[in-house]
């Protein structure tokens, strides 16, 4: 697979990726999904306040989130999902900190950003969001000297989906 030479920021925020979150099942420690209870209207993204359900296909666990609130992860420890507070499945600890993603699409965006030697953002004078998901990544992830290490960690995380 050829590595992309250029990354253009699509101006995604972390809200673009919380419609489906992969977590560690509290019952069997397998992969569980946190999904909206009601499907979104066609062509419309689910609201962050839509009620969520935890579903584990391995053990059959199913739980609804209590309340309609959520709490985005902010910290330097193991990452958790915004609705149930369960550890994310797609994460690994590195020497600089934790690398995590809500779902495979989120992880792929991070991989594309890290892999590209040329990273473009929207101009500062453009009428768009300035602090996108990739702009908010920790400096150690953005650093070219850590590129190989971060890409290896992303591959380890991706391999946990297949296993």
DSSP file (Angstrom, degrees, kcal/mol; ACC not computed):
  #  RESIDUE AA STRUCTURE BP1 BP2  ACC     N-H-->O    O-->H-N    N-H-->O    O-->H-N    TCO  KAPPA ALPHA  PHI   PSI    X-CA   Y-CA   Z-CA
    1    1 A X              0   0    0      0, 0.0     2,-0.2     0, 0.0     0, 0.0   0.000 360.0 360.0 360.0 128.3    0.0    0.0    0.0
    2    2 A X        -     0   0    0      1,-0.1     2,-0.3     3,-0.0     3,-0.0  -0.535 360.0-123.7 -74.4 138.1    1.4    3.4   -1.0
    3    3 A X        -     0   0    0     -2,-0.2     2,-0.1     1,-0.1    -1,-0.1  -0.642  29.2-109.8 -82.4 139.0    1.6    5.9    1.8
    4    4 A X        -     0   0    0     -2,-0.3   113,-0.4     1,-0.1   114,-0.2  -0.433  19.4-154.7 -67.4 140.2   -0.2    9.2    1.1
    5    5 A X  S    S+     0   0    0    111,-0.2   113,-1.1     1,-0.2     2,-0.4   0.668  76.6  39.5 -86.4 -18.3    2.1   12.1    0.6
    6    6 A X  E     -a  118   0A   0    111,-0.1     2,-0.5   110,-0.1   113,-0.2  -0.992  60.7-161.8-138.7 138.5   -0.4   14.7    1.7
    7    7 A X  E     -a  119   0A   0    111,-2.7   113,-3.7    -2,-0.4     2,-0.6  -0.984   7.4-164.7-119.7 123.6   -3.0   14.9    4.4
    8    8 A X  E     -a  120   0A   0     -2,-0.5     2,-0.3   111,-0.2   113,-0.2  -0.940  27.1-120.5-108.0 123.0   -5.8   17.5    4.1
    9    9 A X        -     0   0    0    111,-2.4   113,-0.0    -2,-0.6    -2,-0.0  -0.446  16.6-161.9 -65.3 120.0   -7.7   18.1    7.3
   10   10 A X        -     0   0    0     -2,-0.3    -1,-0.2   111,-0.0   111,-0.1   0.349  42.7-116.0 -83.5   6.4  -11.4   17.3    6.7
   11   11 A X        +     0   0    0      1,-0.2     2,-0.2   119,-0.1   118,-0.1   0.827  55.6 165.7  62.7  37.1  -12.1   19.4    9.8
   12   12 A X        -     0   0    0      2,-0.0   121,-3.7     3,-0.0   122,-0.3  -0.535  20.0-159.1 -77.3 148.5  -13.5   16.5   11.8
   13   13 A X    >   -     0   0    0    119,-0.2     3,-1.7    -2,-0.2     4,-0.3  -0.720  38.5 -97.3-115.0 173.2  -14.0   16.8   15.5
   14   14 A X  G >  S+     0   0    0      1,-0.3     3,-1.3    -2,-0.2     4,-0.3   0.729 119.9  71.1 -65.4 -18.1  -14.3   14.0   18.0
   15   15 A X  G >  S+     0   0    0      1,-0.2     3,-0.6     2,-0.2    -1,-0.3   0.737  86.9  65.4 -67.7 -21.8  -18.1   14.4   17.8
   16   16 A X  G <  S+     0   0    0     -3,-1.7    -1,-0.2     1,-0.2     3,-0.2   0.687 106.7  42.0 -70.0 -17.2  -17.9   12.9   14.3
   17   17 A X  G X  S+     0   0    0     -3,-1.3     3,-0.6    -4,-0.3    -1,-0.2   0.387  88.9  82.9-115.4   2.9  -16.7    9.6   15.8
   18   18 A X  T <   +     0   0    0     -3,-0.6     3,-0.2    -4,-0.3    -1,-0.1   0.356  64.6  90.0 -93.4  10.3  -18.9    9.0   18.9
   19   19 A X  T 3  S+     0   0    0      1,-0.3    17,-0.6    -3,-0.2     2,-0.4   0.836 104.1  20.8 -71.1 -30.2  -21.8    7.5   17.0
   20   20 A X  E <  S-B   35   0B   0     -3,-0.6     2,-0.4    15,-0.2    -1,-0.3  -0.958  76.8-177.6-138.1 121.2  -20.2    4.0   17.4
   21   21 A X  E     -B   34   0B   0     13,-1.9    13,-2.6    -2,-0.4     2,-0.5  -0.959  19.0-141.8-121.8 133.1  -17.7    3.4   20.1
   22   22 A X  E     +B   33   0B   0     80,-2.7    67,-2.2    -2,-0.4    68,-0.5  -0.836  31.8 169.2 -94.7 126.9  -15.8    0.1   20.7
   23   23 A X  E     -BC  32  88B   0      9,-2.7     9,-2.8    -2,-0.5     2,-0.6  -0.800  41.4 -94.0-130.1 169.8  -15.3   -0.7   24.4
   24   24 A X  E     -B   31   0B   0     63,-2.5     7,-0.2    -2,-0.3    63,-0.2  -0.787  47.1-117.3 -86.1 124.5  -14.2   -3.5   26.6
   25   25 A X     >  -     0   0    0      5,-3.0     4,-1.5    -2,-0.6    -1,-0.0  -0.397  13.1-144.9 -63.0 130.8  -17.2   -5.5   27.7
   26   26 A X  T  4 S+     0   0    0      1,-0.2    -1,-0.2     2,-0.1    -2,-0.0   0.688  96.5  44.4 -71.8 -15.8  -17.5   -5.4   31.5
   27   27 A X  T  4 S+     0   0    0      3,-0.1    -1,-0.2     1,-0.0    -2,-0.0   0.898 133.1   8.9 -93.0 -49.0  -18.9   -9.0   31.6
   28   28 A X  T  4 S-     0   0    0      2,-0.1    -2,-0.1    33,-0.0     3,-0.1   0.467  88.6-124.1-115.9  -3.5  -16.6  -11.0   29.2
   29   29 A X  S  < S+     0   0    0     -4,-1.5    -3,-0.1     1,-0.2     2,-0.1   0.665  71.7 123.0  65.3  19.0  -13.7   -8.5   28.4
   30   30 A X  S    S-     0   0    0      1,-0.1    -5,-3.0    -6,-0.1     2,-0.5  -0.221  75.5 -63.4 -92.3-170.3  -14.4   -8.9   24.7
   31   31 A X  E     -B   24   0B   0     -7,-0.2    26,-0.5    -3,-0.1    27,-0.4  -0.658  56.4-179.5 -79.7 125.5  -15.3   -6.2   22.2
   32   32 A X  E     -BD  23  56B   0     -9,-2.8    -9,-2.7    -2,-0.5     2,-0.4  -0.883  18.1-134.0-121.0 157.5  -18.6   -4.4   22.9
   33   33 A X  E     -BD  22  55B   0     22,-3.2    22,-2.8    -2,-0.3     2,-0.6  -0.907   3.5-154.6-114.6 137.8  -20.3   -1.6   20.9
   34   34 A X  E     +BD  21  54B   0    -13,-2.6   -13,-1.9    -2,-0.4     2,-0.3  -0.961  33.7 163.5-108.1 115.0  -21.9    1.6   22.2
   35   35 A X  E     -BD  20  53B   0     18,-2.5    18,-3.0    -2,-0.6   -15,-0.2  -0.871  44.3 -86.5-131.0 159.1  -24.5    2.6   19.7
   36   36 A X  E     - D   0  52B   0    -17,-0.6    16,-0.3    -2,-0.3    15,-0.1  -0.412  31.6-138.1 -63.5 142.0  -27.5    5.0   19.5
   37   37 A X  S    S+     0   0    0     14,-2.9     2,-0.4     1,-0.1    -1,-0.1   0.945  91.9  43.6 -67.3 -48.6  -30.7    3.3   20.7
   38   38 A X  S    S-     0   0    0     13,-0.4    -1,-0.1     1,-0.0    -2,-0.0  -0.828  97.0-114.4 -97.9 134.2  -32.8    4.8   17.9
   39   39 A X        -     0   0    0     -2,-0.4     3,-0.1     1,-0.1    -2,-0.1  -0.356  37.4-104.8 -64.8 147.8  -31.4    4.8   14.4
   40   40 A X        -     0   0    0      1,-0.1     2,-0.1    -4,-0.1    -1,-0.1  -0.336  38.2 -95.9 -70.2 152.7  -30.6    8.2   13.0
   41   41 A X    >   -     0   0    0      1,-0.1     3,-2.4     4,-0.1    -1,-0.1  -0.460  59.3 -84.8 -64.6 141.2  -32.9    9.7   10.3
   42   42 A X  T 3  S+     0   0    0      1,-0.3    -1,-0.1    -2,-0.1     3,-0.1  -0.234 116.1  13.0 -55.3 130.2  -31.4    9.0    6.9
   43   43 A X  T 3  S+     0   0    0      1,-0.2     2,-0.4    -3,-0.1    -1,-0.3   0.476 109.9  99.3  83.8   2.7  -28.9   11.6    6.0
   44   44 A X  S <  S-     0   0    0     -3,-2.4    -1,-0.2     3,-0.0     2,-0.2  -0.981  70.1-129.3-126.6 132.9  -28.7   12.9    9.5
   45   45 A X        -     0   0    0     -2,-0.4    -4,-0.1     1,-0.1     2,-0.0  -0.513  35.5-102.2 -76.4 145.2  -26.0   12.1   12.1
   46   46 A X        -     0   0    0     -2,-0.2    -1,-0.1     1,-0.1     2,-0.1  -0.369  39.8-108.8 -66.4 147.8  -27.2   11.0   15.5
   47   47 A X    >   -     0   0    0      1,-0.1     3,-1.5    -3,-0.1    -1,-0.1  -0.395  18.2-122.3 -71.9 151.8  -27.1   13.7   18.2
   48   48 A X  T 3  S+     0   0    0      1,-0.3    -1,-0.1    -2,-0.1    -2,-0.1   0.717 114.8  56.5 -66.4 -18.4  -24.5   13.3   21.0
   49   49 A X  T 3  S+     0   0    0      2,-0.1    -1,-0.3    21,-0.0     2,-0.1   0.417  77.7 119.7 -94.1   0.8  -27.4   13.4   23.4
   50   50 A X  S <  S-     0   0    0     -3,-1.5    -4,-0.0     1,-0.1     0, 0.0  -0.430  78.3 -99.1 -63.2 137.9  -29.2   10.4   21.8
   51   51 A X        -     0   0    0     -2,-0.1   -14,-2.9   -15,-0.1   -13,-0.4  -0.291  44.1-146.4 -59.3 144.8  -29.6    7.6   24.3
   52   52 A X  E     -D   36   0B   0    -16,-0.3    13,-2.8   -15,-0.1     2,-0.4  -0.815   9.6-153.0-118.6 155.3  -27.0    4.9   23.9
   53   53 A X  E     -DE  35  64B   0    -18,-3.0   -18,-2.5    -2,-0.3     2,-0.5  -0.984  11.4-140.4-127.6 138.1  -27.0    1.1   24.3
   54   54 A X  E     -DE  34  63B   0      9,-3.5     9,-2.1    -2,-0.4     2,-0.4  -0.870  26.8-178.9 -94.8 125.3  -24.0   -1.1   25.2
   55   55 A X  E     -DE  33  62B   0    -22,-2.8   -22,-3.2    -2,-0.5     2,-0.5  -0.992  14.3-169.8-132.4 126.6  -24.2   -4.4   23.2
   56   56 A X  E  >  -D   32   0B   0      5,-2.6     4,-1.5    -2,-0.4   -24,-0.2  -0.968   5.5-168.2-115.2 119.3  -21.7   -7.3   23.4
   57   57 A X  T  4 S+     0   0    0     -2,-0.5    -1,-0.1   -26,-0.5   -25,-0.1   0.722  84.2  59.6 -77.2 -20.8  -22.1   -9.9   20.7
   58   58 A X  T  4 S+     0   0    0    -27,-0.4    -1,-0.2     1,-0.1   -26,-0.1   0.935 124.6  12.8 -74.2 -46.7  -19.8  -12.4   22.4
   59   59 A X  T  4 S-     0   0    0      2,-0.1    -2,-0.2     0, 0.0    -1,-0.1   0.508  99.9-116.3-111.3  -6.6  -21.7  -12.7   25.7
   60   60 A X     <  +     0   0    0     -4,-1.5    -3,-0.1     1,-0.2     2,-0.1   0.551  54.3 160.8  85.6   7.0  -25.1  -11.1   24.9
   61   61 A X        +     0   0    0     -5,-0.2    -5,-2.6    -6,-0.1     2,-0.3  -0.394  11.5 177.2 -63.9 136.5  -24.8   -8.2   27.4
   62   62 A X  E     +E   55   0B   0     -7,-0.2     2,-0.3    -2,-0.1    -7,-0.2  -0.959   4.2 165.0-144.6 124.4  -27.1   -5.3   26.6
   63   63 A X  E     -E   54   0B   0     -9,-2.1    -9,-3.5    -2,-0.3     2,-0.4  -0.993  27.3-137.0-139.0 144.8  -27.5   -2.2   28.7
   64   64 A X  E     -E   53   0B   0     -2,-0.3   -11,-0.2   -11,-0.2     2,-0.2  -0.809  32.6-109.4 -97.3 144.3  -29.0    1.2   28.1
   65   65 A X        -     0   0    0    -13,-2.8     2,-0.6    -2,-0.4    19,-0.1  -0.506  31.1-120.4 -70.7 137.6  -27.1    4.3   29.3
   66   66 A X  S    S-     0   0    0     -2,-0.2     3,-0.3    17,-0.2    -1,-0.1  -0.702  78.8  -2.4 -80.2 121.0  -28.8    6.0   32.3
   67   67 A X  S    S-     0   0    0     -2,-0.6    -2,-0.0     1,-0.2     0, 0.0  -0.055  84.6 -92.0  84.7 168.1  -29.6    9.5   31.3
   68   68 A X  S    S+     0   0    0    -17,-0.1    -1,-0.2     2,-0.0     2,-0.1   0.243  86.9 104.0-104.5  12.2  -29.0   11.4   28.1
   69   69 A X        -     0   0    0     -3,-0.3     2,-0.3    14,-0.1    -4,-0.0  -0.324  47.0-164.5 -91.2 173.7  -25.6   13.0   29.1
   70   70 A X        -     0   0    0     -2,-0.1     2,-0.4    14,-0.0    13,-0.2  -0.977  11.7-146.3-152.0 160.3  -22.1   12.1   28.1
   71   71 A X        -     0   0    0     11,-2.4     2,-0.1    -2,-0.3    14,-0.1  -0.945  17.7-140.3-135.9 112.0  -18.6   12.9   29.3
   72   72 A X        -     0   0    0     -2,-0.4     2,-0.2     1,-0.1     9,-0.1  -0.441  31.9-102.3 -72.1 144.6  -15.8   13.3   26.8
   73   73 A X        +     0   0    0      7,-0.3     2,-0.3    -2,-0.1    -1,-0.1  -0.463  43.9 169.2 -70.2 131.3  -12.4   11.8   27.9
   74   74 A X        +     0   0    0     -2,-0.2     2,-0.3    -3,-0.1    -1,-0.0  -0.875  35.9  79.5-141.4 107.0   -9.8   14.3   29.1
   75   75 A X  S    S-     0   0    0     -2,-0.3     4,-0.1     2,-0.1    -2,-0.0  -0.992  74.3-105.5 174.7 179.7   -6.8   12.8   30.8
   76   76 A X  S    S+     0   0    0     -2,-0.3     2,-0.2    21,-0.1     3,-0.1   0.078  90.5  72.6-117.1  20.2   -3.5   11.1   30.6
   77   77 A X  S    S-     0   0    0      1,-0.2    21,-0.1    20,-0.1    -2,-0.1  -0.432 101.7 -35.2-118.4-165.7   -4.6    7.7   31.6
   78   78 A X  S    S-     0   0    0     -2,-0.2    -1,-0.2     1,-0.1     2,-0.1  -0.324  70.8-119.2 -57.2 131.3   -6.6    4.8   30.0
   79   79 A X        -     0   0    0      9,-0.1     9,-2.0    -3,-0.1     2,-0.3  -0.427  28.5-161.6 -77.8 148.0   -9.3    6.4   27.8
   80   80 A X  B     -F   87   0C   0      7,-0.3    -7,-0.3    -2,-0.1     7,-0.2  -0.867  24.4 -99.4-126.5 160.7  -13.0    5.7   28.5
   81   81 A X     >  -     0   0    0      5,-2.5     4,-1.0    -2,-0.3   -10,-0.1  -0.440  30.7-121.6 -79.1 156.6  -16.1    6.0   26.4
   82   82 A X  T  4 S+     0   0    0      1,-0.2   -11,-2.4     2,-0.1    -1,-0.1   0.646 102.3  39.1 -73.4 -15.5  -18.4    9.1   26.9
   83   83 A X  T  4 S+     0   0    0    -13,-0.2   -17,-0.2     3,-0.1    -1,-0.2   0.836 128.6  17.9-106.5 -40.9  -21.6    7.3   27.8
   84   84 A X  T  4 S-     0   0    0      2,-0.1    -2,-0.1   -19,-0.1     3,-0.1   0.577  89.8-125.3-110.1 -14.5  -20.7    4.3   30.1
   85   85 A X     <  +     0   0    0     -4,-1.0     2,-0.2     1,-0.2    -3,-0.1   0.720  58.8 148.1  74.4  20.8  -17.2    5.2   31.3
   86   86 A X        -     0   0    0      1,-0.1    -5,-2.5    -6,-0.0    -1,-0.2  -0.587  56.9 -92.5 -87.3 151.0  -15.9    1.8   30.0
   87   87 A X  B     -F   80   0C   0     -7,-0.2   -63,-2.5    -2,-0.2    -7,-0.3  -0.351  44.3-112.5 -62.2 139.1  -12.3    1.5   28.7
   88   88 A X  B     -C   23   0B   0     -9,-2.0   -65,-0.3   -65,-0.2     3,-0.2  -0.410  12.7-142.8 -68.8 147.1  -12.0    1.9   25.0
   89   89 A X  S    S+     0   0    0    -67,-2.2     2,-1.5     1,-0.2   -66,-0.2   0.877  91.2  64.6 -75.9 -39.6  -11.0   -1.2   23.0
   90   90 A X  S    S+     0   0    0    -68,-0.5    11,-2.2    11,-0.5     2,-0.3  -0.598  83.3  99.2 -91.0  79.1   -8.8    0.7   20.5
   91   91 A X  E     -G  100   0D   0     -2,-1.5     2,-0.3     9,-0.2     9,-0.2  -0.992  39.5-178.6-157.5 155.6   -6.0    2.0   22.8
   92   92 A X  E     -G   99   0D   0      7,-2.2     7,-2.7    -2,-0.3     2,-0.4  -0.985  28.9-117.4-152.9 150.6   -2.5    1.3   23.8
   93   93 A X  E     -G   98   0D   0     -2,-0.3     2,-0.2     5,-0.2     5,-0.2  -0.766  32.8-176.4 -92.2 135.0    0.0    2.9   26.2
   94   94 A X        -     0   0    0      3,-3.1     3,-0.2    -2,-0.4    56,-0.0  -0.689  43.7 -95.6-119.9 175.7    3.1    4.3   24.7
   95   95 A X  S    S+     0   0    0     -2,-0.2     3,-0.1     1,-0.2    -2,-0.0   0.764 125.0  41.9 -67.3 -23.0    6.2    5.9   26.4
   96   96 A X  S    S-     0   0    0      1,-0.3     2,-0.3    44,-0.0    -1,-0.2   0.696 128.1 -69.2 -94.1 -21.8    4.8    9.4   25.8
   97   97 A X  S    S-     0   0    0     -3,-0.2    -3,-3.1    43,-0.1     2,-0.4  -0.983  71.0 -35.7 160.2-164.2    1.1    8.7   26.7
   98   98 A X  E     -G   93   0D   0     -2,-0.3     2,-0.5    -5,-0.2    -5,-0.2  -0.745  38.6-157.4 -95.4 136.9   -2.0    6.9   25.6
   99   99 A X  E     +G   92   0D   0     -7,-2.7    -7,-2.2    -2,-0.4     2,-0.3  -0.965  30.1 160.5-108.3 124.6   -2.9    6.5   21.9
  100  100 A X  E     -G   91   0D   0     -2,-0.5     2,-0.3    -9,-0.2    -9,-0.2  -0.961  23.6-171.2-146.3 159.9   -6.7    5.9   21.6
  101  101 A X        -     0   0    0    -11,-2.2   -11,-0.5    -2,-0.3   -79,-0.1  -0.986  25.8-135.3-149.1 150.9   -9.6    6.0   19.1
  102  102 A X  S    S-     0   0    0     -2,-0.3   -80,-2.7     1,-0.2     2,-0.3   0.866  85.5 -11.3 -74.5 -37.8  -13.3    5.6   19.4
  103  103 A X  S  > S-     0   0    0    -82,-0.2     4,-2.2   -14,-0.1     3,-0.4  -0.924  81.2 -84.7-154.4 173.7  -13.7    3.3   16.4
  104  104 A X  H  > S+     0   0    0     -2,-0.3     4,-2.4     1,-0.2     5,-0.2   0.840 124.0  55.0 -58.7 -34.5  -11.8    2.1   13.3
  105  105 A X  H  > S+     0   0    0      2,-0.2     4,-1.9     1,-0.2    -1,-0.2   0.903 109.0  48.2 -65.3 -39.8  -12.7    5.2   11.2
  106  106 A X  H  > S+     0   0    0     -3,-0.4     4,-1.9     2,-0.2    -2,-0.2   0.921 112.4  48.7 -63.8 -45.2  -11.2    7.5   14.0
  107  107 A X  H  X S+     0   0    0     -4,-2.2     4,-2.5     1,-0.2    -2,-0.2   0.886 109.4  53.1 -62.8 -39.4   -8.1    5.3   14.1
  108  108 A X  H  X S+     0   0    0     -4,-2.4     4,-2.7     2,-0.2    -1,-0.2   0.886 106.4  52.4 -65.0 -39.1   -7.8    5.5   10.3
  109  109 A X  H  X S+     0   0    0     -4,-1.9     4,-2.1     2,-0.2    -1,-0.2   0.923 110.9  47.3 -61.8 -43.8   -7.9    9.3   10.4
  110  110 A X  H  X S+     0   0    0     -4,-1.9     4,-2.7     2,-0.2     5,-0.2   0.917 111.9  51.1 -63.2 -42.9   -5.1    9.4   12.9
  111  111 A X  H  X S+     0   0    0     -4,-2.5     4,-2.6     1,-0.2    -2,-0.2   0.925 109.7  49.0 -61.0 -45.5   -3.1    6.9   10.9
  112  112 A X  H  X S+     0   0    0     -4,-2.7     4,-1.4     1,-0.2    -1,-0.2   0.900 113.1  48.0 -61.4 -40.5   -3.5    8.9    7.7
  113  113 A X  H  < S+     0   0    0     -4,-2.1    -2,-0.2    -5,-0.2     3,-0.2   0.944 114.8  43.7 -65.0 -48.7   -2.4   12.1    9.5
  114  114 A X  H  < S+     0   0    0     -4,-2.7    -2,-0.2     1,-0.2    -1,-0.2   0.887 113.4  51.9 -65.8 -39.0    0.6   10.6   11.2
  115  115 A X  H  < S+     0   0    0     -4,-2.6     2,-0.3    -5,-0.2    -1,-0.2   0.794  90.9  89.1 -69.9 -30.0    1.7    8.8    8.0
  116  116 A X     <  -     0   0    0     -4,-1.4  -111,-0.2    -5,-0.2  -110,-0.1  -0.533  59.4-159.6 -77.4 128.7    1.6   11.8    5.8
  117  117 A X  S    S+     0   0    0   -113,-0.4     2,-0.6    -2,-0.3    -1,-0.1   0.763  85.5  53.8 -74.6 -24.2    4.8   13.9    5.6
  118  118 A X  E    S-a    6   0A   0   -113,-1.1  -111,-2.7  -114,-0.2     2,-0.5  -0.953  70.8-175.4-114.8 118.9    2.8   16.9    4.3
  119  119 A X  E     -a    7   0A   0     -2,-0.6     2,-0.4  -113,-0.2  -111,-0.2  -0.956   4.8-165.6-119.5 119.8   -0.1   18.0    6.5
  120  120 A X  E     -a    8   0A   0   -113,-3.7  -111,-2.4    -2,-0.5     2,-0.3  -0.857   4.5-172.5-110.0 138.5   -2.4   20.8    5.3
  121  121 A X        -     0   0    0     -2,-0.4     2,-0.1  -113,-0.2     3,-0.1  -0.750  38.7 -86.3-115.4 168.1   -5.0   22.7    7.4
  122  122 A X        -     0   0    0     -2,-0.3    -1,-0.1     7,-0.2  -112,-0.0  -0.441  60.1 -90.0 -67.6 149.4   -7.6   25.2    6.3
  123  123 A X    >   -     0   0    0      1,-0.1     3,-1.7    -2,-0.1     5,-0.2  -0.267  33.4-117.6 -60.3 149.9   -6.2   28.7    6.2
  124  124 A X  T 3  S+     0   0    0      1,-0.3     4,-0.2    -3,-0.1    -1,-0.1   0.808 113.7  54.1 -60.0 -30.9   -6.5   30.7    9.5
  125  125 A X  T 3  S+     0   0    0      2,-0.1    -1,-0.3     0, 0.0     2,-0.1   0.515  84.1 110.5 -85.4  -2.2   -8.8   33.3    7.8
  126  126 A X  S <  S-     0   0    0     -3,-1.7     2,-1.8     1,-0.1    -4,-0.0  -0.407  79.2-118.0 -70.5 148.7  -11.3   30.7    6.6
  127  127 A X  S    S+     0   0    0     -2,-0.1     2,-0.3     3,-0.0    -1,-0.1  -0.455  78.0 104.1 -86.3  65.4  -14.7   30.6    8.3
  128  128 A X  S    S-     0   0    0     -2,-1.8     2,-0.2    -5,-0.2  -117,-0.0  -0.838  83.2 -70.3-136.2 171.5  -14.3   27.1    9.7
  129  129 A X        -     0   0    0     -2,-0.3     3,-0.2     1,-0.1    -7,-0.2  -0.459  38.8-162.9 -64.2 134.6  -13.5   25.3   12.9
  130  130 A X  S    S+     0   0    0      1,-0.2     2,-1.3    -2,-0.2    -1,-0.1   0.859  76.2  58.0 -89.6 -38.9   -9.9   25.9   13.9
  131  131 A X  S    S+     0   0    0      4,-0.1    -1,-0.2  -120,-0.1    -2,-0.0  -0.650  72.7 168.3 -99.3  82.0   -9.4   23.2   16.5
  132  132 A X     >  -     0   0    0     -2,-1.3     4,-1.5    -3,-0.2  -119,-0.2  -0.209  52.4 -90.6 -82.0 177.8  -10.2   20.0   14.7
  133  133 A X  T  4 S+     0   0    0   -121,-3.7     4,-0.4     1,-0.2     3,-0.3   0.920 127.7  44.6 -58.2 -46.7   -9.5   16.5   15.9
  134  134 A X  T >4 S+     0   0    0   -122,-0.3     3,-0.8     1,-0.2    -1,-0.2   0.825 109.5  56.3 -71.3 -29.1   -6.0   16.4   14.3
  135  135 A X  T 34 S+     0   0    0      1,-0.2    -1,-0.2    -5,-0.1    -2,-0.2   0.802 107.6  50.4 -69.0 -27.2   -5.2   19.9   15.5
  136  136 A X  T 3< S+     0   0    0     -4,-1.5    -1,-0.2    -3,-0.3    -2,-0.2   0.444  82.0 118.3 -90.9  -1.3   -5.9   18.7   19.1
  137  137 A X  S <  S-     0   0    0     -3,-0.8     5,-0.1    -4,-0.4    -3,-0.0  -0.345  79.0 -92.6 -61.7 146.5   -3.7   15.6   18.9
  138  138 A X    >>  -     0   0    0      1,-0.1     4,-1.5     3,-0.1     3,-1.1  -0.249  32.9-115.8 -59.0 150.9   -0.9   15.7   21.5
  139  139 A X  H 3> S+     0   0    0      1,-0.3     4,-1.6     2,-0.2    -1,-0.1   0.842 113.3  60.7 -58.4 -37.0    2.4   17.1   20.2
  140  140 A X  H 34 S+     0   0    0      1,-0.2    -1,-0.3     2,-0.2     6,-0.2   0.802 104.8  49.3 -66.0 -26.7    4.2   13.8   20.6
  141  141 A X  H <4 S+     0   0    0     -3,-1.1    -1,-0.2     1,-0.2    -2,-0.2   0.866 112.7  47.4 -75.5 -36.5    1.8   12.2   18.1
  142  142 A X  H  < S+     0   0    0     -4,-1.5    -2,-0.2    -5,-0.1    -1,-0.2   0.715  88.3 107.2 -75.8 -21.4    2.3   15.0   15.6
  143  143 A X    ><  -     0   0    0     -4,-1.6     3,-1.1    -5,-0.2     4,-0.2  -0.358  65.9-143.8 -66.8 132.5    6.1   14.9   15.9
  144  144 A X  G >  S+     0   0    0      1,-0.3     3,-1.3     2,-0.2     4,-0.4   0.809  98.3  63.9 -65.1 -30.0    7.8   13.4   12.8
  145  145 A X  G 3  S+     0   0    0      1,-0.3    -1,-0.3     2,-0.1     4,-0.2   0.729 106.1  44.4 -69.4 -18.8   10.5   11.8   15.1
  146  146 A X  G <> S+     0   0    0     -3,-1.1     4,-2.7    -6,-0.2     5,-0.3   0.341  83.1 105.6-101.3   5.0    7.8    9.6   16.7
  147  147 A X  H <> S+     0   0    0     -3,-1.3     4,-2.6     1,-0.2     5,-0.2   0.907  80.3  45.5 -54.7 -50.2    6.1    8.7   13.4
  148  148 A X  H  > S+     0   0    0     -4,-0.4     4,-2.2     1,-0.2    -1,-0.2   0.917 114.4  48.2 -61.4 -45.0    7.4    5.2   13.2
  149  149 A X  H  > S+     0   0    0     -4,-0.2     4,-2.0     1,-0.2    -1,-0.2   0.909 113.4  47.1 -62.6 -43.5    6.6    4.4   16.8
  150  150 A X  H  X S+     0   0    0     -4,-2.7     4,-2.3     2,-0.2    -2,-0.2   0.906 111.3  51.0 -67.7 -41.6    3.1    5.8   16.5
  151  151 A X  H  X S+     0   0    0     -4,-2.6     4,-2.0    -5,-0.3    -1,-0.2   0.874 109.5  50.8 -64.4 -37.1    2.4    3.9   13.3
  152  152 A X  H  X S+     0   0    0     -4,-2.2     4,-2.0    -5,-0.2    -1,-0.2   0.902 110.1  50.1 -65.4 -39.9    3.6    0.7   14.9
  153  153 A X  H  X S+     0   0    0     -4,-2.0     4,-2.2     2,-0.2    -2,-0.2   0.894 108.6  52.3 -64.6 -39.6    1.2    1.3   17.8
  154  154 A X  H  X S+     0   0    0     -4,-2.3     4,-2.7     1,-0.2    -1,-0.2   0.903 108.6  50.7 -62.9 -40.6   -1.7    2.0   15.4
  155  155 A X  H  X S+     0   0    0     -4,-2.0     4,-2.2     2,-0.2    -1,-0.2   0.888 108.7  51.7 -64.6 -38.5   -1.0   -1.4   13.7
  156  156 A X  H  X S+     0   0    0     -4,-2.0     4,-0.9     2,-0.2    -2,-0.2   0.913 111.6  47.3 -62.0 -41.7   -1.0   -3.1   17.1
  157  157 A X  H >< S+     0   0    0     -4,-2.2     3,-0.8     1,-0.2     4,-0.5   0.929 111.8  49.6 -65.7 -45.1   -4.4   -1.5   17.9
  158  158 A X  H >X S+     0   0    0     -4,-2.7     3,-1.3     1,-0.2     4,-0.7   0.865 105.3  57.9 -62.1 -36.3   -5.8   -2.5   14.5
  159  159 A X  H 3X S+     0   0    0     -4,-2.2     4,-1.8     1,-0.3     3,-0.3   0.762  94.2  66.7 -67.3 -23.3   -4.6   -6.1   14.9
  160  160 A X  H << S+     0   0    0     -4,-0.9    -1,-0.3    -3,-0.8    -2,-0.2   0.723  95.3  58.2 -69.5 -19.7   -6.7   -6.3   18.1
  161  161 A X  H <4 S+     0   0    0     -3,-1.3    -1,-0.2    -4,-0.5    -2,-0.2   0.835 108.9  43.2 -75.2 -33.3   -9.8   -6.0   15.9
  162  162 A X  H  <        0   0    0     -4,-0.7    -2,-0.2    -3,-0.3    -1,-0.1   0.852 360.0 360.0 -81.1 -36.4   -8.9   -9.1   13.9
  163  163 A X     <        0   0    0     -4,-1.8    -1,-0.2     0, 0.0    -2,-0.1   0.483 360.0 360.0 -64.6 360.0   -7.8  -11.3   16.9
